[in-house]
Each structure stands twice: as structure tokens, then as C-alpha cells.
């Protein structure tokens, strides 16, 4: 999410940002906000209509379902956006002094969204409760990255001579992204069965309902034979796998490119033209946290006034 810490070539050097990362992150956030806005108009607005005795959003909802959700363009654009967004999160992890702190902050903001959405659903019952959302998943991924990076730092110190120190340093630096790559290989070769709608399907099946609920924190659990599934679910549901793998593998770019002499390869293209997108990218966490509730509140007010 928000990239608040940057590479330190020396302690006294002024913190710097790589504009292209903020720019791409900003575009991803704008597209995510747009997608969530259309989801609200398509799925939440009709509930608000029904609750207030109005019929304001029916045609809008049908149009969005037909045009936006009816084709395949959204699915593939969504996967590209997710890949870029999560990979940049992993790149940013290689810049941070404390991924554990960043991860805890992101996770706590996600818990705040859970509290607000549960409260709104208790009052209005419109089905927007977020139990395990993208901020919970990203926060957990950053904490795991920080733990793996700490282990990598210990491995880097094992070498006793120049040759072994070089090897252990490389192993330590690339421990987290390497584990991320292993996660993706295992997930897509052993557990993923395809794409359904806009998410991956799995062959993970757990008979016990309580165990299935816990498993759904890590995988999108397959439905039972009676077409029911014990999953923590909720709106904006994001299991840890395989998305953790995408975050971790971003470390390959962070370590390999942004700690090399080629890290400024796009510096000359920076300018005023990218500032609006970079602004959104720099404040991604705040924008993402606020917009979901704000969009629902705006739709509610428009319906109430109309």
C-alpha cells in the first residue's frame, strides 16, 4: 500500500521515492475505487432502494451487470491490476525499515473497516461486511515479509570468508521473494483448478465446518457436496494464498533492480504530468480505507434525497 519508507544508501541521505512506483500504484488504486463504485451501484444500491422504498438504481444496476460484469475485459484488467498492485507492495517491502510495523498498521486499518462495515450491516443489513479484506491480507503479507527478511539477515551473517559471505548475502536478500515464488508454483500446480468469475478456484476441501472456516483464511475453500461452504467469506474476501506469493515475489524487483545502478532508469521521465497519479499512489492506504464506506454513504444520501 502506501510506500512510506524508501531505500537508504546512507543514513544521512534524504529519503527519496521512485515516481514510477507511486504512479503505477496510483493508477491501480483509481481503477480499484472505480470497480468498487460500480459494485456498490450494482449490488448495494438496490438494497438501499428497497430499504428506503425507492426505485432509483434498478436500471443502473442492470446496465452495470450487463455491460461491466457481462464481459471478460474486467476480469483480465483486474488480474493485471492486482498483479501490479501486490508486486509493488513487495517492492516497497525491500525499502522499508520495518515491514512488521507497516503490516500491523495496514492490518489494523483493515480491522477498522471490518468494525465499520459490521456496524453498518447491523443497522441496515445491506451485505457489505468485510471480514478478511485486501488490507487484512496485505498487512499479513507485509508482516510475513518482515519476518522472512529478518531470517534472511541472519543467514547473510553466516558467511565467514568473502566467498561464503557473498553467497549467504544473496540467499538472505532473496529469501522472501524465493519463498513467494515457491508458494505460487505450489499453489498453481497443486491447488488451483482454474478461474471462476474474477477469482481463482481451488480443490481445497475441508469436511469439518470449523476447520473449513479456519482454512478459508488461507485458501478459497471449495464448496461441499451440498453446495454449501463453511468460509469466513464476507464482502471483499481475500484469502492469504496465492496473493501472499505475489507480494513476496515483488522482492525480486526491489532487490534486483532498485538496489542496482539501474534504479533511476525512469528518472528523466518524471515531471508534473504524473503528479495527480503519484499523489494517489502515495496516499493509497488512506484512500482505500475511506472510499469503501464513503461510496456507500454517498449512494445512500443520493437515494434519500432523490
C-alpha positions as CSV (number, residue, x, y, z in Angstrom):
1,X,0.0,0.0,0.0
2,X,1.4,3.4,1.0
3,X,5.2,3.3,0.4
4,X,6.3,5.4,3.4
5,X,9.9,4.3,3.7
6,X,12.5,4.3,1.0
7,X,15.9,2.9,0.2
8,X,18.7,4.1,2.4
9,X,22.1,4.3,0.7
10,X,23.3,6.1,3.8
11,X,21.7,7.2,7.0
12,X,22.0,10.9,6.2
13,X,20.7,10.7,2.7
14,X,17.3,12.4,2.2
15,X,14.5,9.9,1.7
16,X,13.5,9.5,-1.9
17,X,10.7,7.9,-3.8
18,X,10.7,6.3,-7.2
19,X,7.9,8.1,-9.1
20,X,7.0,5.2,-11.3
21,X,6.0,3.0,-8.4
22,X,3.7,5.8,-7.0
23,X,2.4,6.3,-10.5
24,X,1.5,2.7,-11.1
25,X,0.1,2.3,-7.6
26,X,-2.0,5.4,-8.1
27,X,-3.5,4.0,-11.4
28,X,-4.2,0.7,-9.6
29,X,-6.0,2.5,-6.7
30,X,-8.1,4.6,-9.1
31,X,-9.2,1.5,-11.0
32,X,-9.9,-0.3,-7.7
33,X,-12.0,2.6,-6.5
34,X,-13.9,2.7,-9.8
35,X,-14.5,-1.1,-9.6
36,X,-15.8,-0.8,-6.1
37,X,-18.0,2.1,-7.0
38,X,-19.7,0.0,-9.8
39,X,-20.0,-2.9,-7.4
40,X,-21.8,-0.7,-4.9
41,X,-24.2,0.7,-7.6
42,X,-24.8,-2.8,-8.9
43,X,-25.2,-4.8,-5.7
44,X,-25.6,-2.4,-2.7
45,X,-27.7,0.3,-4.3
46,X,-30.7,-2.0,-4.9
47,X,-30.7,-2.9,-1.2
48,X,-30.7,0.8,-0.3
49,X,-33.6,1.3,-2.8
50,X,-35.6,-1.4,-1.1
51,X,-34.8,-0.1,2.3
52,X,-36.0,3.4,1.5
53,X,-38.9,2.4,-0.7
54,X,-37.3,3.9,-3.8
55,X,-36.6,2.6,-7.3
56,X,-33.7,4.8,-8.3
57,X,-30.9,2.3,-9.1
58,X,-32.7,-0.7,-10.8
59,X,-31.9,0.3,-14.4
60,X,-28.4,1.4,-13.4
61,X,-27.7,-1.9,-11.7
62,X,-29.0,-3.9,-14.7
63,X,-26.9,-1.8,-17.1
64,X,-23.7,-2.4,-15.0
65,X,-24.4,-6.1,-14.7
66,X,-24.9,-6.4,-18.4
67,X,-22.1,-4.2,-19.7
68,X,-19.4,-4.2,-17.0
69,X,-19.7,-7.7,-15.4
70,X,-21.1,-9.4,-18.5
71,X,-17.8,-9.4,-20.4
72,X,-14.3,-10.7,-19.9
73,X,-12.4,-7.4,-20.1
74,X,-12.9,-6.6,-16.4
75,X,-11.6,-10.0,-15.4
76,X,-8.3,-9.7,-17.2
77,X,-7.8,-6.0,-16.4
78,X,-8.5,-6.8,-12.7
79,X,-5.8,-9.6,-12.7
80,X,-3.3,-7.2,-14.3
81,X,-4.1,-4.5,-11.7
82,X,-3.8,-7.0,-8.8
83,X,-0.5,-8.3,-10.1
84,X,0.9,-4.8,-10.4
85,X,-0.5,-3.6,-7.1
86,X,0.7,-6.6,-5.0
87,X,4.1,-6.7,-6.7
88,X,4.6,-3.0,-5.9
89,X,3.7,-3.8,-2.3
90,X,6.5,-6.4,-2.3
91,X,8.9,-3.9,-4.0
92,X,8.2,-1.4,-1.3
93,X,8.9,-4.0,1.4
94,X,12.5,-4.0,0.2
95,X,12.7,-0.3,1.0
96,X,11.1,-0.4,4.5
97,X,13.0,-0.3,7.8
98,X,10.1,-2.1,9.5
99,X,7.7,-4.2,7.4
100,X,6.2,-5.5,10.6
101,X,5.1,-2.0,11.7
102,X,3.8,-1.2,8.2
103,X,2.0,-4.5,8.1
104,X,0.4,-4.0,11.6
105,X,-0.8,-0.6,10.6
106,X,-2.3,-1.9,7.4
107,X,-3.9,-4.8,9.2
108,X,-5.4,-2.5,11.9
109,X,-6.9,-0.2,9.3
110,X,-8.5,-3.3,7.8
111,X,-9.9,-4.2,11.2
112,X,-11.3,-0.7,11.4
113,X,-13.1,-1.2,8.1
114,X,-14.4,-4.6,9.5
115,X,-15.8,-2.8,12.5
116,X,-17.5,0.0,10.4
117,X,-19.0,-2.5,7.9
118,X,-20.3,-4.8,10.6
119,X,-21.9,-1.8,12.3
120,X,-23.5,-0.6,9.1
121,X,-24.8,-4.1,8.3
122,X,-26.2,-4.5,11.8
123,X,-28.2,-1.3,11.3
124,X,-29.1,-1.5,7.6
125,X,-28.5,-5.2,6.6
126,X,-27.1,-4.4,3.1
127,X,-24.4,-7.1,3.0
128,X,-21.2,-5.1,3.0
129,X,-19.4,-6.7,6.0
130,X,-15.7,-7.2,5.3
131,X,-14.2,-9.9,7.5
132,X,-11.0,-10.7,5.6
133,X,-10.4,-7.9,3.1
134,X,-7.5,-6.8,1.0
135,X,-6.0,-4.8,3.8
136,X,-6.0,-7.7,6.2
137,X,-4.3,-9.8,3.5
138,X,-1.7,-7.2,2.6
139,X,-1.0,-6.4,6.3
140,X,-0.4,-10.1,7.0
141,X,1.8,-10.3,3.9
142,X,4.0,-7.4,5.0
143,X,4.4,-8.9,8.5
144,X,5.4,-12.2,6.9
145,X,7.8,-10.4,4.6
146,X,9.4,-8.6,7.6
147,X,9.8,-11.9,9.4
148,X,11.4,-13.6,6.4
149,X,13.6,-10.6,5.8
150,X,14.8,-10.9,9.5
151,X,15.6,-14.5,8.9
152,X,17.4,-13.6,5.7
153,X,19.5,-11.0,7.6
154,X,20.6,-13.8,10.0
155,X,21.5,-16.1,7.0
156,X,23.5,-13.2,5.4
157,X,25.7,-13.1,8.5
158,X,26.6,-16.8,8.5
159,X,29.5,-16.5,5.9
160,X,33.0,-16.5,7.4
161,X,35.1,-15.5,4.3
162,X,34.4,-13.2,1.4
163,X,33.2,-16.0,-0.9
164,X,30.7,-17.5,1.5
165,X,29.6,-14.1,2.7
166,X,28.7,-13.2,-0.9
167,X,26.7,-16.4,-1.2
168,X,24.9,-16.1,2.1
169,X,24.2,-12.4,1.4
170,X,22.4,-13.3,-1.8
171,X,20.5,-16.1,-0.1
172,X,19.4,-13.8,2.7
173,X,18.4,-11.0,0.3
174,X,16.3,-13.2,-1.9
175,X,14.9,-15.5,0.8
176,X,11.4,-13.8,1.0
177,X,10.9,-13.5,-2.8
178,X,12.2,-17.1,-3.4
179,X,9.6,-18.4,-0.9
180,X,7.0,-16.3,-2.7
181,X,7.9,-18.0,-6.0
182,X,7.7,-21.4,-4.3
183,X,4.2,-20.5,-2.9
184,X,3.0,-19.6,-6.4
185,X,4.4,-22.7,-8.0
186,X,2.9,-25.0,-5.4
187,X,-0.5,-23.1,-5.4
188,X,-1.0,-23.1,-9.2
189,X,0.4,-26.6,-9.7
190,X,-1.4,-28.4,-6.8
191,X,-4.4,-26.3,-5.6
192,X,-5.6,-24.0,-8.3
193,X,-8.3,-25.5,-10.6
194,X,-9.0,-22.5,-12.8
195,X,-10.7,-19.1,-12.8
196,X,-14.3,-18.6,-11.9
197,X,-15.7,-15.1,-12.2
198,X,-12.9,-12.9,-11.1
199,X,-11.1,-15.2,-8.7
200,X,-9.1,-18.4,-8.7
201,X,-10.9,-21.7,-7.8
202,X,-9.2,-24.4,-5.7
203,X,-9.5,-28.1,-4.8
204,X,-9.2,-27.4,-1.1
205,X,-12.0,-29.2,0.7
206,X,-12.4,-29.5,4.5
207,X,-15.2,-31.6,5.9
208,X,-15.3,-30.2,9.4
209,X,-17.1,-26.8,9.3
210,X,-14.9,-25.1,12.0
211,X,-11.7,-26.3,10.3
212,X,-13.1,-25.2,7.0
213,X,-13.7,-21.7,8.4
214,X,-10.1,-21.5,9.6
215,X,-8.8,-22.9,6.2
216,X,-10.7,-20.2,4.4
217,X,-8.3,-17.6,5.9
218,X,-5.6,-19.2,3.8
219,X,-7.4,-20.6,0.7
220,X,-10.7,-20.1,-1.1
221,X,-12.3,-23.3,0.2
222,X,-14.2,-25.5,-2.3
223,X,-18.0,-25.9,-1.7
224,X,-19.2,-29.0,0.0
225,X,-21.2,-31.7,-1.9
226,X,-24.5,-30.0,-0.8
227,X,-23.2,-26.7,-2.4
228,X,-22.6,-25.1,1.0
229,X,-19.2,-23.9,2.2
230,X,-18.1,-23.0,5.7
231,X,-16.0,-19.9,4.9
232,X,-15.3,-16.7,6.7
233,X,-16.3,-15.1,3.4
234,X,-17.8,-11.7,3.5
235,X,-17.6,-8.8,1.1
236,X,-14.1,-8.1,-0.5
237,X,-12.9,-11.5,0.6
238,X,-9.2,-12.2,0.2
239,X,-7.6,-15.4,1.3
240,X,-3.9,-15.2,2.0
241,X,-3.0,-17.6,-0.8
242,X,-2.0,-17.1,-3.6
243,X,-1.8,-13.4,-3.1
244,X,1.0,-13.6,-0.5
245,X,3.1,-15.1,-3.2
246,X,2.7,-12.1,-5.5
247,X,3.6,-9.7,-2.7
248,X,6.8,-11.7,-1.7
249,X,8.0,-12.1,-5.3
250,X,7.9,-8.3,-5.7
251,X,11.1,-8.5,-3.7
252,X,12.9,-9.8,-6.8
253,X,12.4,-6.4,-8.5
254,X,13.1,-4.5,-5.3
255,X,16.4,-6.2,-4.6
256,X,17.5,-6.9,-8.2
257,X,16.6,-3.5,-9.8
258,X,16.1,-0.9,-7.1
259,X,19.3,-1.7,-5.4
260,X,21.3,-1.7,-8.5
261,X,22.9,1.1,-10.6
262,X,19.9,1.0,-12.9
263,X,17.4,2.0,-10.2
264,X,17.0,5.5,-11.8
265,X,16.2,4.2,-15.3
266,X,13.0,6.3,-15.4
267,X,14.1,9.4,-13.5
268,X,14.3,11.5,-16.7
269,X,10.6,10.9,-17.4
270,X,9.5,12.3,-14.1
271,X,7.5,15.6,-14.2
272,X,4.4,17.5,-13.4
273,X,2.3,15.3,-15.8
274,X,2.3,12.4,-13.3
275,X,1.7,14.3,-10.1
276,X,-2.0,13.5,-9.7
277,X,-1.5,9.8,-10.1
278,X,1.6,9.9,-7.8
279,X,-0.4,11.7,-5.1
280,X,-3.0,8.9,-5.1
281,X,-0.2,6.3,-5.0
282,X,1.5,8.0,-2.1
283,X,-1.8,8.1,-0.1
284,X,-3.1,4.7,-1.3
285,X,-3.8,3.3,2.2
286,X,-5.9,6.3,3.3
287,X,-7.8,6.5,0.0
288,X,-8.5,2.7,0.0
289,X,-9.6,2.8,3.6
290,X,-12.0,5.7,3.2
291,X,-13.5,5.2,-0.2
292,X,-15.5,2.0,0.5
293,X,-17.6,3.5,3.3
294,X,-17.7,6.9,1.5
295,X,-19.2,5.4,-1.7
296,X,-21.9,3.6,0.2
297,X,-22.7,6.7,2.2
298,X,-22.9,8.8,-0.9
299,X,-25.3,6.4,-2.7
300,X,-27.4,6.3,0.5
301,X,-27.6,10.1,0.6
302,X,-28.4,10.4,-3.1
303,X,-31.2,7.8,-2.7
304,X,-32.6,9.5,0.3
305,X,-32.7,12.9,-1.3
306,X,-33.9,11.8,-4.8
